[in-house]
Amino acid sequence: MLSLQEIIEKLKILSCLELQEMAHSIDVSYDTLISIRIGRASNPRLNTLIAISGYLKDESQRSN
């Protein structure tokens, strides 16, 4: 699993459209992803972080 800092850095790279696609794919609200991205969500749920981490790892493997 990626660290919270790694997740934030990767979320900052994604476009709004990519974040929307991600939110739909992992069943996490777009607002939650934005909150984590900008640091407003100081204590996100573990399930959310696991879902985001898994999605980002899968995406990075597909792009290689």
C-alpha atoms as a printed R data frame, in Angstrom:
   type eleno elety resid chain resno       x      y       z
1  ATOM     1    CA   MET     A     1   0.000  0.000   0.000
2  ATOM     2    CA   LEU     A     2   1.190  3.509  -0.806
3  ATOM     3    CA   SER     A     3   1.804  5.955   2.031
4  ATOM     4    CA   LEU     A     4  -0.579  8.874   2.524
5  ATOM     5    CA   GLN     A     5   2.073 11.259   1.186
6  ATOM     6    CA   GLU     A     6   2.557  9.131  -1.951
7  ATOM     7    CA   ILE     A     7  -1.211  9.030  -2.490
8  ATOM     8    CA   ILE     A     8  -1.460 12.819  -2.163
9  ATOM     9    CA   GLU     A     9   1.387 13.358  -4.630
10 ATOM    10    CA   LYS     A    10  -0.188 11.013  -7.174
11 ATOM    11    CA   LEU     A    11  -3.636 12.613  -6.741
12 ATOM    12    CA   LYS     A    12  -2.118 16.034  -7.442
13 ATOM    13    CA   ILE     A    13  -0.912 14.798 -10.834
14 ATOM    14    CA   LEU     A    14  -4.333 13.572 -11.961
15 ATOM    15    CA   SER     A    15  -6.745 15.767 -13.903
16 ATOM    16    CA   CYS     A    16 -10.271 16.441 -12.654
17 ATOM    17    CA   LEU     A    17 -11.644 14.013 -15.240
18 ATOM    18    CA   GLU     A    18  -9.232 11.306 -14.103
19 ATOM    19    CA   LEU     A    19 -10.271 11.912 -10.487
20 ATOM    20    CA   GLN     A    20 -13.935 11.581 -11.460
21 ATOM    21    CA   GLU     A    21 -13.232  8.310 -13.266
22 ATOM    22    CA   MET     A    22 -11.288  7.071 -10.265
23 ATOM    23    CA   ALA     A    23 -14.070  8.039  -7.855
24 ATOM    24    CA   HIS     A    24 -16.607  6.123  -9.922
25 ATOM    25    CA   SER     A    25 -14.334  3.113 -10.297
26 ATOM    26    CA   ILE     A    26 -13.510  2.696  -6.589
27 ATOM    27    CA   ASP     A    27 -16.863  3.953  -5.227
28 ATOM    28    CA   VAL     A    28 -15.349  6.873  -3.311
29 ATOM    29    CA   SER     A    29 -16.842 10.331  -3.664
30 ATOM    30    CA   TYR     A    30 -15.088 12.873  -5.861
31 ATOM    31    CA   ASP     A    31 -15.243 15.349  -2.955
32 ATOM    32    CA   THR     A    32 -13.353 12.908  -0.756
33 ATOM    33    CA   LEU     A    33 -10.600 12.545  -3.360
34 ATOM    34    CA   ILE     A    34 -10.323 16.330  -3.657
35 ATOM    35    CA   SER     A    35 -10.247 16.698   0.137
36 ATOM    36    CA   ILE     A    36  -7.399 14.206   0.406
37 ATOM    37    CA   ARG     A    37  -5.604 15.826  -2.540
38 ATOM    38    CA   ILE     A    38  -5.594 19.295  -0.947
39 ATOM    39    CA   GLY     A    39  -4.995 18.063   2.598
40 ATOM    40    CA   ARG     A    40  -8.436 18.977   3.965
41 ATOM    41    CA   ALA     A    41  -9.147 15.367   4.985
42 ATOM    42    CA   SER     A    42  -6.654 15.001   7.816
43 ATOM    43    CA   ASN     A    43  -7.790 11.523   8.828
44 ATOM    44    CA   PRO     A    44  -9.239  9.614   5.846
45 ATOM    45    CA   ARG     A    45 -10.706  6.160   6.404
46 ATOM    46    CA   LEU     A    46  -8.387  3.209   5.940
47 ATOM    47    CA   ASN     A    47 -10.791  1.581   3.442
48 ATOM    48    CA   THR     A    48 -10.618  4.728   1.320
49 ATOM    49    CA   LEU     A    49  -6.817  4.791   1.355
50 ATOM    50    CA   ILE     A    50  -6.629  1.101   0.456
51 ATOM    51    CA   ALA     A    51  -9.011  1.614  -2.478
52 ATOM    52    CA   ILE     A    52  -7.089  4.663  -3.735
53 ATOM    53    CA   SER     A    53  -3.729  2.941  -3.325
54 ATOM    54    CA   GLY     A    54  -4.911 -0.144  -5.200
55 ATOM    55    CA   TYR     A    55  -6.309  1.961  -8.032
56 ATOM    56    CA   LEU     A    56  -3.140  4.037  -8.363
57 ATOM    57    CA   LYS     A    57  -0.923  0.937  -8.337
58 ATOM    58    CA   ASP     A    58  -3.072 -0.712 -11.029
59 ATOM    59    CA   GLU     A    59  -2.961  2.448 -13.154
60 ATOM    60    CA   SER     A    60   0.822  2.748 -12.873
61 ATOM    61    CA   GLN     A    61   1.255 -0.901 -13.873
62 ATOM    62    CA   ARG     A    62  -1.013 -0.425 -16.917
63 ATOM    63    CA   SER     A    63   0.963  2.618 -18.072
64 ATOM    64    CA   ASN     A    64   4.316  0.758 -17.944
